[in-house]
Amino acid sequence: MRELSQTAFLNLTPETILSAVEKALGMYVSNLCRPMNSYINRVYELADEDGEGLIVKFYRPGRWSRQALQDEHDFLLELEEQEVPVIAPLVLADGGSLAQVGNVFFALFPKKWGRTVDEYSDEQWLELGHLIGRTHAVGAARFPQDRLTMLPDQSTRSQVDYILAHDLVPEDLRSEFRSLTDTLIAEIIPMFADTELIRLHGDCHSANLIYRPEESFYLIDFDDMVIGPPVQDLWMLLPAVPEESLVEIDIFLEGYRTFRDFKIRSLKLIEPLRAMRFLHYMAWCAHQVIEDGSSQVMPNFGTREYWLGELADLADQLQRIREQPESYLPLI
């Protein structure tokens, strides 16, 4: 079934796409079917008969369950209902937001143009604090049913185990990789004790924020929505390490705290989360190579040079975790 799903996914034709979309929407669309860049999914720009832009996203089979996709849609629709600037899926003819062609799930979204911002002004840092604070206020209302929990002894442990189970690390480096990751996980587990966990965007970096003049920022691409600590949706936005980003953190938190509280002590999770991100990306690349082989990954993934570089980066990050300030409270 998995192989058939992948075949259907990889062989989507314009005729199949347009027919499936028209059936899902219960209306005709134009003949426009323009492919767009996407690492994992297959995404196309369409238009209705009036020329209004639509985006259709076909989700790669096997990556998410139906419930996991529904969790993402539910979160987006709840955010839209609270007028948080996100791009929520369209409600389809059957009253839902998720459709299927063969064994491939897909969803439709309104097309919204915007641009990314490389360097945020003080005013924009305040706006980002408002946006993420409002997002988390909604996210904290309930848990999803089938989404990853971002904790070192759960998500990170499973990612390391996956890498080791598939013999991706050269044999003479496996012991070092296992020892380093075991040490890292063991040392950061206590840092997450009693940490608040809520629904998050999970992949909140500048490429997933689009700026629309006179509308401010939109938070996009909730594919990697997770349960995790709120600080996860801050640290990837920072221009540098926390101690060099204190002004930006302070302004962001001023906006964030307009809508919900933020625990300053959770800033100490930034460097552990950065290490977890390293391992998350290694496992992501491994999944693409092992499970379908067709997604784009970094060119040298799996080479000896790749693993030597990753081991060095993990060792440096572990040292940084050990040397970080005991608390950021006096600095903010």
RACOR-V21260 format. One line per field, one symbol per residue. ss: DSSP state (A for helix, B for strand, O for the rest). phi: phi as a letter, one per 30 degrees, with the letter a starting at -180 (. if undefined). burial: b if it has 16 or more other ideal C-beta (glycine too) atoms within 10 Angstrom, else e. Layout:
ss->???
phi->???
burial->???
This chain:
ss->OAAAAAAAAAOOOAAAAAAAAAAAAOOOBOOOOBBBOOOOOBBBBBBBOOOOBBBBBBOOOOOOOAAAAAAAAAAAAAAAAOOOOBOOBOOOOOOOOOBBBOOBBBBBBBOOOOBOOOOOOAAAAAAAAAAAAAAAAAAOOOOOOOOOBOOAAAAAAAAAAAAAAOOOOOAAAAAAAAAAAAAAAAAAAAAAOOOOOBBBOOOOOAAABBBBOOOBBBBOOOOOOBBBOOOAAAAOOOOOOAAAOAAAAAAAAAAAOOOOOOOAAAAAAAAAAAAAAAAAAAAAAAAAAAAAOOOOOOOOOOOAAAAAAAAAAAAAAAAAAAAOOOOOAAAO
phi->.dddddddddcdcedddddddddddiadbdddacdbdadcdcbbcbaddciddbbcccddeidbdeddddeddddddddddciddbcddddcddjcbccbbiccdbbcbddbdabdcdbddedddddddedddddddddddacdcbbecdbddcddeddddddddchddeedcddddddddddedddceddcdiddbbdbdjbdbddcbccceibicccbhcecebcadededcdddddadedcbddddddedededdcadbdedddddddedddddededededdeddddbicddbdecejdddeddddddddddddddddcdeeacedcc
burial->eeeebbebbeebeeebbbebbeebbeeebeeebeeeebebbbbbebbbeeeeebbbbbbbbebbeeebbbbbbbbbebbeeeebbbbbbeebeeeebbbebeebbbbbbeeeebeeeeebeeebbbbbbbbbbbbbbbbeeeebeebbebbbeebbbebbebbeeeebbeeeeeeebeebbeebbeebeebbeebebbbbbbbbebebbbbeeeebbbbbbbbbbbbbbbbbbbbbbbeeebeebeebbebbbebbeebbebeeebbbbbbbbbbbbbbbebbbbbbbbeebeebebeeebeeeebbeebbeebeebbeebeebeeebeeee
